[in-house]
Amino acid sequence: MRLLEVIRRSASYLEERGVESPRLQVEWILSHTLRRPRLQLYLEFDRALDEAQLDSVREAVRRRGLREPLQHVLGTAAFAGLELEVSPAALIPRPETELLAERAWTWLQDRAASGIPSSDVLDWGTGTGCLAFAISRHAPGARIVAVDQSPEALALARRNAARLPESDRITFHHGDGCRELPSHLDFDLVVSNPPYIPTAELDSLQPEVRDHDPRTALDGGPDGLDYYRRLAMELPCRLRSGGALLLEFGDGQGPAVTAILEAHDWTVAECHRDHSGRERFLLATRLPAGR
């Protein structure tokens, strides 16, 4: 069967099953299977696929038709120029979180340019390790502690670390936020994309998210704000003078997250929008409380 016919049939199959952007999904599957840049496929529409290639594509399309995320089907996800292994153990990195990573590394670069070449960073809830790896790549003076409460997620992050030179200044810790970190550790910058979906909304999520991302990485409690309350209370004793906190949050949650932080003597200095124009993350500062 020729490439164009495979695309047409597979896209029709996915469309019937409610998959968004079905043709694009098929093109990414073919790009992965044939080890070709996606746009190069347009120059090879008459190419005939052999049986092994067809079998691989059929299986991938079948899984995608069952609403398994494309990233799980392919086994990897792109994030800030990195290719990361993904699995149901951790949240699939989202494109909007790249903006959080970029603001983190520019903050660190500005700090280095001001004469402070090294900084200590906490990645709270590291998951795949995407934030830690991206920050490390662009801010070579950063020493990063990446913490997660899920042993499976940490195992995934460590597998990614084994493949990436950016990981040489990253230390992984298993634990529930700051509570189980060694008491001597404190930080200049804390970054986090915590769970922020209200519990009652979880069942209405798209199947790709609801059935395949870990619930613990999604569930932010009754109002979606439980982890922001924790961060606001737990982090002051870990943050050095002049330090900052960068937080991602859900659509429409900016005012509530700001109110939580301000109630605990944080100052929200910046609020940033994602590519769709929605408020998505903020930067907050404060003087650390005494230990």
C-alpha angles and dihedrals in degrees: 000000000000123000098249092052091050089053094049096047095043094047090051090051092052094044090056088055096052098254113156119238092006098181093050090050091053092048091055090049091051092045089054095044096046095036092233131132107261095242091052088067088074089065093051105050091129094052114120117226119219122230095262091053092046091050091051092049093046092053093048092048090047091054092046089050088058086059096253106154115263090235091058091047091053094036095229142071131202117235127172092332094315128111110220133187111242134192140160087275093081142023113276107248111256126217092236090059088063086072090057090051091048093052089049095053093043089052089053093045090052089049091051091048089054090059103271102110100177131048137176116232132191118207101198110204098007099185107172089003091247097140094044094049095046093048092047092051094054101033107047092177093062123106107200133201111197116196132185134166093218116085089199092054091048091050088053092048091050091051088053090047091055089062100043128074087205089074099071092095097042124100119194123215130186113220149097103283115290096337097091100034117113109273094237094063118103132160148218094208133023121194126186142165096193128185107281109163114113110245094239091057097054096088092054095057122111111278091245089063103029096049102033112031112077111262091226089062091053109035111092096173130256095325098021092247104095095107094048089057090051093048092048091054102036103043105060093078090051099048121090123222109281091022128135142213122218116196134179117210141179130270110293095005097105098097093046093048090047091051091051092051094045091051087061095048098263121139116219102219100174139019119192135196129222126233092279092055097254121134103254113161143011141201119224133183138190143156108268117250119241117268 
